[in-house]
Amino acid sequence: MIKKILFVCTLSFLMISCGSSKNVSGTYQKTASTITPKAVDVASVKSEATEEVKVNEVTVADKIIWTAVTYKGVPYRFGGMTKKGMDCSGLIFTSFQQRDVSIARSSREMYRQGERISLREVQRGDLLFFKTRGRRGPINHVGLVTSVDNGDVRFIHSTTSQGVIVTSLHENYWKRAFIEAKRVL
């Protein structure tokens, strides 16, 4: 029998970029909720046949995501890495650092790390990279995948007008700005 629930996962639909002046569409702001991590100390349970069965184990990616979600609502601040304000790469850097996982500080440097993966392969903990100032410019935005459900990829990131939020990659703005996904864990 499972002793504790792993976590409850729901996310908000918002948009804006860490370097973009694009306005948020109000229709996505009304579906906001949070991810609430719950302590889990059970890695397996016994079935009726007394054989051990694996249950959803808490991964490093889960812990990093839970850390990132604690910053939801923190305002945007260029170069910021605290609850007083964060930029997109500061959110990712701080979330990884607090879980003892080393990663570069800037989105451009993060982009040079990890293994390229297709959107079909994306999973929780992967990074999404964007060019929000046109396709010719450098990578200037990064987000952390929080969930993948029937092809709907959701990610947490820090935006100039909304601060730290969770957004769906299905939103046109982000779909157009998306460049590549990388696996760093």
C-alpha positions as CSV (number, residue, x, y, z in Angstrom):
1,M,0.0,0.0,0.0
2,I,1.3,3.4,-0.8
3,K,2.0,5.4,2.4
4,K,2.2,8.9,1.0
5,I,1.3,10.6,-2.3
6,L,4.3,11.5,-4.5
7,F,3.0,14.9,-5.5
8,V,0.1,16.8,-7.0
9,C,0.9,18.3,-10.4
10,T,-1.0,21.1,-12.0
11,L,0.4,24.1,-13.8
12,S,-0.6,27.5,-15.0
13,F,-0.9,28.8,-18.5
14,L,0.9,32.1,-18.9
15,M,3.3,33.6,-21.4
16,I,6.1,36.2,-21.7
17,S,9.8,36.0,-22.0
18,C,12.9,36.8,-20.0
19,G,13.9,39.4,-22.5
20,S,10.8,39.9,-24.5
21,S,8.3,42.7,-24.5
22,K,5.4,40.5,-25.6
23,N,2.3,41.0,-23.6
24,V,0.5,38.1,-21.8
25,S,-2.8,37.0,-23.1
26,G,-5.4,37.1,-20.3
27,T,-7.0,33.9,-21.3
28,Y,-4.1,31.9,-20.1
29,Q,-3.9,33.6,-16.7
30,K,-7.1,32.1,-15.5
31,T,-5.9,28.5,-15.4
32,A,-3.3,29.0,-12.7
33,S,-2.4,26.5,-10.0
34,T,0.7,25.1,-8.4
35,I,2.8,22.0,-8.1
36,T,2.9,20.9,-4.4
37,P,5.6,18.4,-3.6
38,K,4.9,16.0,-0.8
39,A,7.4,14.0,1.1
40,V,7.8,10.5,-0.1
41,D,9.7,7.9,1.9
42,V,8.5,4.8,0.1
43,A,10.4,3.5,-2.9
44,S,8.4,0.4,-3.3
45,V,5.3,-1.4,-2.0
46,K,4.3,-5.0,-1.6
47,S,1.5,-6.3,-3.8
48,E,-1.1,-8.9,-2.6
49,A,1.2,-11.6,-3.9
50,T,4.0,-10.2,-1.6
51,E,6.3,-9.4,-4.5
52,E,8.0,-6.0,-4.4
53,V,6.8,-3.6,-7.0
54,K,8.5,-0.3,-7.9
55,V,6.5,2.9,-7.2
56,N,7.3,6.3,-8.7
57,E,10.7,7.1,-7.3
58,V,11.6,10.6,-6.5
59,T,14.3,11.6,-9.0
60,V,16.8,14.4,-9.1
61,A,14.7,16.0,-11.8
62,D,11.7,16.0,-9.5
63,K,13.7,17.6,-6.7
64,I,15.0,20.3,-9.1
65,I,11.5,21.0,-10.3
66,W,10.1,21.2,-6.8
67,T,12.8,23.7,-5.9
68,A,12.1,25.8,-9.1
69,V,8.3,25.8,-8.2
70,T,9.1,27.4,-4.8
71,Y,10.1,30.5,-6.8
72,K,6.8,30.8,-8.6
73,G,5.6,34.3,-8.4
74,V,9.1,35.8,-7.7
75,P,9.4,39.0,-9.8
76,Y,11.8,39.2,-12.8
77,R,15.2,40.8,-12.1
78,F,18.0,40.8,-14.6
79,G,20.9,38.8,-13.2
80,G,18.8,37.9,-10.1
81,M,19.1,34.6,-8.3
82,T,17.0,35.1,-5.1
83,K,13.4,35.4,-4.0
84,K,13.8,39.2,-4.4
85,G,14.1,38.7,-8.2
86,M,15.3,36.2,-10.8
87,D,16.0,36.1,-14.5
88,C,15.4,32.9,-16.5
89,S,18.9,31.4,-16.2
90,G,19.1,32.5,-12.6
91,L,16.0,30.4,-11.8
92,I,17.5,27.3,-13.5
93,F,21.0,27.8,-12.1
94,T,19.6,28.3,-8.5
95,S,17.2,25.3,-8.7
96,F,20.0,23.0,-9.9
97,Q,22.6,24.4,-7.5
98,Q,20.3,23.9,-4.5
99,R,20.1,20.2,-5.4
100,D,23.9,20.0,-5.8
101,V,23.8,19.7,-9.6
102,S,26.3,21.8,-11.5
103,I,25.1,23.9,-14.5
104,A,26.3,27.0,-16.3
105,R,24.9,30.4,-15.2
106,S,23.7,32.0,-18.5
107,S,21.2,30.6,-20.9
108,R,23.8,30.7,-23.7
109,E,26.2,28.7,-21.7
110,M,23.5,26.2,-20.6
111,Y,22.7,25.8,-24.3
112,R,26.3,24.5,-24.8
113,Q,25.7,21.7,-22.2
114,G,23.8,18.5,-22.4
115,E,22.5,16.3,-25.2
116,R,20.1,17.5,-27.9
117,I,16.7,15.8,-27.8
118,S,13.6,16.0,-29.9
119,L,10.4,17.4,-28.4
120,R,8.9,13.8,-28.6
121,E,11.6,12.7,-26.2
122,V,11.3,15.6,-23.7
123,Q,10.7,14.7,-20.1
124,R,10.6,16.4,-16.7
125,G,13.9,18.1,-15.9
126,D,14.9,18.7,-19.5
127,L,15.7,22.3,-20.6
128,L,14.0,24.2,-23.4
129,F,15.9,27.0,-25.2
130,F,14.4,30.0,-27.0
131,K,15.3,33.0,-29.2
132,T,12.8,35.6,-28.2
133,R,14.3,38.4,-30.2
134,G,14.1,36.8,-33.6
135,R,15.6,33.6,-35.1
136,R,18.9,35.2,-36.1
137,G,19.9,36.3,-32.6
138,P,21.6,34.3,-29.9
139,I,19.8,32.0,-27.4
140,N,18.4,34.4,-24.8
141,H,15.8,32.3,-22.8
142,V,15.7,29.0,-21.0
143,G,12.9,27.1,-19.2
144,L,12.8,23.8,-17.2
145,V,10.2,21.2,-18.3
146,T,7.8,20.5,-15.4
147,S,5.4,18.1,-17.1
148,V,4.7,16.4,-20.4
149,D,1.1,15.2,-20.9
150,N,-0.2,14.0,-24.3
151,G,2.3,16.2,-26.1
152,D,1.6,19.3,-24.0
153,V,5.0,20.3,-22.7
154,R,4.9,22.7,-19.7
155,F,7.9,24.5,-18.4
156,I,8.8,26.9,-15.6
157,H,10.8,30.1,-16.4
158,S,11.1,33.7,-15.4
159,T,9.6,36.4,-17.7
160,T,10.1,40.2,-17.7
161,S,6.5,41.0,-17.0
162,Q,5.2,38.1,-14.9
163,G,8.3,36.8,-13.1
164,V,8.5,33.1,-12.5
165,I,5.6,31.3,-14.1
166,V,4.7,28.0,-15.7
167,T,3.8,28.0,-19.4
168,S,2.7,25.6,-22.1
169,L,4.9,25.2,-25.2
170,H,1.6,25.0,-27.1
171,E,1.2,28.7,-26.8
172,N,2.0,30.3,-30.2
173,Y,4.6,32.8,-28.9
174,W,6.7,30.0,-27.2
175,K,6.1,27.6,-30.1
176,R,7.6,30.2,-32.5
177,A,10.5,31.2,-30.2
178,F,11.5,27.6,-29.4
179,I,14.9,26.5,-30.7
180,E,15.9,23.2,-29.0
181,A,15.5,20.9,-26.1
182,K,18.5,19.5,-24.1
183,R,18.9,16.8,-21.5
184,V,21.4,17.8,-18.9
185,L,20.5,15.3,-16.2
